[in-house]
Amino acid sequence: MLPATQLYALVLRFLQALGAIPHATAREAVADLLTALLVAQSLRPTPLLRAQLRPAHPVPARQAYKRVARAWRRPWLTPAQLTPCLVSGALALVGPGRTPHLALDSVIAGSWQILTLGLVVGSRVVPLAWHVLAARPAAGQFTPTVVRLVRAVAAAWPPAVARPHLVADRAFPSRALFGTLAELGWGWTIRLRASDWIVLGGTGQRIRPLLEAATVGAWSTQPATWGGDGRPLPGTLVIGRGLPVVPYHQRGPASLAARARQWQRRRQRIRLKHGAKRKADASSDTDAWVVLFSTHPRWQAADASYRQRWPLESSYRDAQNGHDGHSGWELETMVRRAREAAPVTGLVGVWALGALVQIWIGQELRAAPVTSPVGNVVRGWSTTGRLSVWMVGRLALTDPTGQLQGWLWKTLQRGIDRLTADDSLPRTAEAA
């Protein structure tokens, strides 16, 4: 790994090129915090304060702990400050691809629900905008907050980049959201509930009766309009239920038993969520069906776009406990302790900045030739090669052998140069 002092200098220049924090002193404090996160790979205060650079005059641990706690409330870590920079910075670093996909979802931890809208990068997502609500928000809060997230990203989206395609799960379909996406000219693929109302051939009806006539293993498409009052919002209704295909590495008895337990927990969750037995049984029958409302005219494209939603689930897992239960950043642990929304907002802000750096490093390392010295290092990390860009970035930043020090320095410098050359990013006085 890079020495902390060298990594801090590069992270400081990275934030300056990103234009995220115009105040020099605040930028130095956030760079120190972000460097500690990349070194410690944890959002908990104790690992962070131990990984931070030691000041000229050391302070007691309790005082350092309080400084870390105060950092989450700083205005520099709010989406109002970071979203414009994260949008342009993520697109400049990782590249938007032919059709950029934005994943929208939420995660509940303790008393808080975090709504996140992020850019899909391979098998992970870089958070671009977020908002913190109560775990059970008041009526009328959820949908307007979702619309504000979309508009915040749209306001920062560079005109030269192709307009994105939004993917989301069943919690999000609404006339307000579809109307906003149509107004912005964005595409969308959003999963519908069995109780949602759709207009087919001029006749409105619920989704549930359509599932009774659907065929397992086949997909159907038909022009549809989102129901309810207001102007028509046309799209394509896609209904399907593919045959289960288990990956070859998950066909052993232990993996199949784990799948069976997972499915049983899912059925119990549905029963607890819906309460009455009859209603829970009906939800279990429709849960396996996929009903999409999409701007894609063909089901293959709609299905491919909807699969881009899963990387956000994996990114939530990385930010919490990791794939193995102990390699994540422990975001959930910190959120559960919070009594106000402000520190949760700051925690997600640091997660977003750290994810941008780590995912981009992982993407660059994955692109290295297999036969190169760097590629040989990567091949030594896994017998299967099934490492996400986030995990590859983590292993690169924490590699104890020091074989990647030179590569990391050059890669971060290349990223700084790329950000500096991007005209869509704000410029501080020092970066100008």
N, C-alpha and C positions, 0 to 999 in steps of 0.2 A: 504494500500500500504506500501511497505518498505520505511523507511526513506531514503532520497536522499543520505546520506553519506554511508549507508550500501549498497544501490544499486550500487553506484559508485565503492565501493571496489570490489563487485562481478563482475561488468562489466569490470573493469580493469584486474582482473584475467582471465575473460573470453577471452578478447582480447589477453592476454599473452598466454593462452593455445591454442588459435586459431592460433597463430604465424603470425597474420596479420601485425603487426607493430613492427619491431625489435627495433626501436629507443625508449628508455624508456620515454623521455620527450614528444615525439610525441604521444606515446601510452596513456600517461596520459591525454593529451589534447583531443584526440579522445574519450577516455572513458568518460570524462566530457561532451563532446558534445552528445555522444550516450545516456548517462544517462539523460540528459536534454530532448532529443527527446522522450525517453520512459516515462518520467514524464509528459511533456507538450503535447505529442501526436501531434506535429506540427513541420514543418520545417521552419516556419517563424522566422526571427531573434528575434522579441520581445518576444514571448513565450519561445524561447530557452534561451535567456540571463537571463530571469527572473527565469528559472528553473535551471540554472547552479549553481554549488556550489559557495558560496561567497568567494573570496580570502581574505587572511589575511589583506590586505590593499585594501578596496573597491575602484573601479574605476568608473568614470562617465559613465552614460548610453551610451553616444555617443561612448566612447572608447570601451566599451563592445560590442556595435553593430558592430563596425569595426572589432573587433576580430572574431566575428562570420562570418562576410562576408569574411574575409581572409581565414577562415578554409576550405571553399569550393575549394580553389585552391591548397591545400596541396597534394603532390604526394602520400601520404599514402592512399588517398581515390580514386585512379585510379584503373581501372580493372587490369592493369598490376601488381599492388601490391596485390589486394584483391581476384582476381579470383581463384588462386590456393588454398588459404585458405578457401574461401567460398565453393568450390566444396567439398573438403575433410571434412570440418566442417559440412556442411549440411548433407552429407551422414552419418557422424558419429553420428549426433544428431537425425535426423528424421528417418534414416534408408532408404535404397533405395527401399525396397519392392522387389517383384519377378521380375518385369520389370520396371526399373526407366523410367519415362517419362520426357522429357525436352520440354518445351513450348517456341516457338520462335514467337515474335510479335514485333510491334512497336507502339509508341504513339506519336502524334504530339501535341506540346504545344507552342503557339506563333511562333517564328522563328526556332524552333528546333524539330527534330525528334529523339526519343530515341529508339534504337534497343536493345531488351532485350532477353536474353536466360536464362531460370531459371528452377529449379527443382520443379516438381509438388508435393505438400504436401497436401493431402486431397483436400479441395476446394480452396486452394491458392497456390502461387508460390513463392519460394525463389529466387531472382535474383542472378545469378552466374557470368554472363558476360554481358557487355553493351558497347554501343558506341553511341556517339552523332553526328548526321549529321544535316545539314541544313534541314528545312522543305521540301524544294524541292532540293534534292541533285543533283550535277552535274552528267551528264551521265557517267556511268561506275564506280560510287562509291558504289552503293547500294549492289549489289551482292558480290563483293570482301569483303566488310565489314561483310556481313553475314557469308561468309566462314571463315573469321578470327575469328569471335565469336565462331563458331563451333570448330575450331582447338584449340583455347585457352582453352575451356572446355575439349576437348579431351586430351590435353597435361597434364592436372591436374587430369584426371579421374583415380582413383586407379585401378590397374590391377586386384585386387581381387574382384571387384564389377562387376556385370553383365553389359554389354554394354547397353546404354540407347536407348530409342525409341523417335525420334524427331517428334513433331507435329507442324504444321504451317498452316497459311491461304493462300489465293490465291495470295498474293503479293510476295511470296518467291520461287515458283518452278523455277528451272533453271538447266541447265546441270552441271554448276560448283558446285551447292549445292548437287545435287544427286550424282555426281561423288565423292565429298569429303566424303559424308556419306557412300557410298559403299567402299571407300578406308579404312575408319575407322572401318568398320564392324558394323555400327549402323543400326538399323531399322528406318523406317520413315513412316509417314502417313501425306501427305500434300494435301491440297485441290487445285484443278486445276481450271483455268478459262475456259470459253466456247471457247476462242480463242486459247487455247494452242494446240500444235501439239503432237499427240500420234501415235504410230505404233501398229496396230492390225493385226495379221496374215500376217506380212510382208508388209502391206500397210499403208502408213502414211495418216492421216486425222485429221481434227479439231474435237474438242469435241462437238461443237454446233450441228452438224447433229445427233450425238448419242442421244442427249437429246430429239430430235423430236420423236424418236421411243421408248423412255423410258416410263414406266408405273408408274403413281402416286400410292404410297403405296407399291411398290415392289422394291427390290434391286437386282442388277445384278453384277456379277464379271466375269472378263475375263483377261487372261494373256496379258500383254502389255509391250511395250518398250518405253522409253522416246525418243521422236523424235529428229531430227537434226543430224548434223555430229558428228563423234566421235564413241567411242566404245559403244555397246549396254548397256543400263541400265535397266534391267528387273524389273518388279514389277507386281502388280495387279491393274487393273482399276476397281473402284467401283463406281457405279452410282445409286443414289436413291433419293427419295423424300418421307419421311415418312408422315403419316397422322398427322395433328396437335393435340397435346394432351395438354390441359390446366390443370395445377395443381389445386387440389381441392380448395386451398386457394386463387386462382386467378380467380375464376369463377363468382365473383360478378359483378354488373353493372359498378362500378367504375374501377375495374381491366380490364374488357373487353374494356371499353372506352379508358383506357390508352394504351392497346395493339393496338387498332385501330389508335390512334394518333402516336404511335411509328412506325407502318407500313407505315403510310402516310409520316412521316418524312424520312423514309428509301427510299421511292419512289422518293421524292423530291431530296434527296441527289444523287440518281442514275442519275436523270435527269440533275442536275447541273454538275455532274462529267463528263457525256458523251456528254453533249451539244445537238447535233442534236436530234430531237424528235424520228426519226426512230431508231437510235442507242440506245437511252435511253429506248424505248419501248422493244427492243430486249433484253437489259440487264435486264429489269424488269421481262421478261418471264423466263430467265435462273437463276435469282438470288436465287430462292427458291430451286433449285436443288443442291445436294451435289455430287461433282465429286472428288473422292479421288484417289491418286496414292500411293500405300502402299506396304510394304514388307509383310504384312499379307496376307495369301492366302484366307481367308474367310471375307465376308463383316461384319459379326458380330464383329470380332476382330478389323477390321479397323475402324468401327463406334465407338466402345468403346474407342479406342486409340484417335480418333479425338476429342471426348468429353473432353479429358484431356487438350485441348487448352483453354477452357473457364475459368479455374481458373486464367490464366494470365490476362484476361480482368477484373476479379474481383479484382485482386491485383493492377492493374492500378487504379481502382476506389478507393480502400482503400488509395493508396498513394496520391490521388488527393483530392476529396471532400467527400468520403465515401458514403455509401449506402443511407444516409439520407440528403446528401448535406452539412453536417457540421462536420462529425466525422472523416474525413480523415486527412492526414498529409500535405495537401495543397502544394504538389509538383508542380502542374501546376502553382500555383500563383508565386512561386519562379522562375520556368523555364521561364515564360513569361517576367520576369524582366531582365533576363540575356542577356548581349550583346555579350558574348563570350561563346565558348563551354566548357572551363575549369571549371567554377563554376557549370555548369549543370552536368558535369561528377562527381564532388565531391558530389553534392546533391544526385545523384543516388547511389553513394558509401555509404553514410550514410543511405539512404533508405534500401539498401541491408543488411547492418549489423543490422539495427533495425528490419527489417522484419524477419531475421533469428532468433533473440532472441524472438521476440513477437510471431511468428508462432509456434516456438518450445514450448514455455510456454503454448500457447493455445492447442497444441496437447497433451501435458502431462496432462493438466487439463481436457480435454475432455475424456481422458482415465481413469480418476479416477472413482471408483465405485459410482453409483448414491446414494447409501445409506450411503456413508461416509460423515463426516462433510464437506469436501471440495465439494463433489457432491451436498450437500444441498445448499451451497452458489451459485453454478452455476445454480441450478434450480430456484433460485430467480431472475435471470437476464432476463428471457424470459418466456412468457406463452406458446410458441410453441416449444422451443428448437432448432429453426433454426438459430443458431449462428455459424458463421464461426470460424475456428481456430484463425484467425487474430483478430476477435472481442472478442473472449473469452480471448485471451492474453491481449488485450487492457484493458478489464474490470478487469482482474486480477491485472495488473500493477497499475491501478488507483482506485482500490476498496477503498473507504473511511472508511470502517468499521474496517479495520485492521485484519479481520478474516483469511486472507491468508498470513500474514507476515511470519509465520513459514514455511508454505508450499513453498512459493516463495524462501526463503533462501535455503531450502533443495534441491529444484528442480534446482536452478541455480548452487549450489555446485555440484550436481550430473552431470549436464552438463559439468562443468569444469573438473571434474574427467574423464568423458568420452572422452573429447577432449584431455586431457593430456595423456591418454592411447592409443590414435590413432597414430600409427607410420607414417601414410602418411602425417601428418601435419608438417610444418617446425617448428623448435625449436629455440627460442631466447636463449641468454646466461642465462637469469634469469629462463626460463622454463626448461632448460636442467637439 
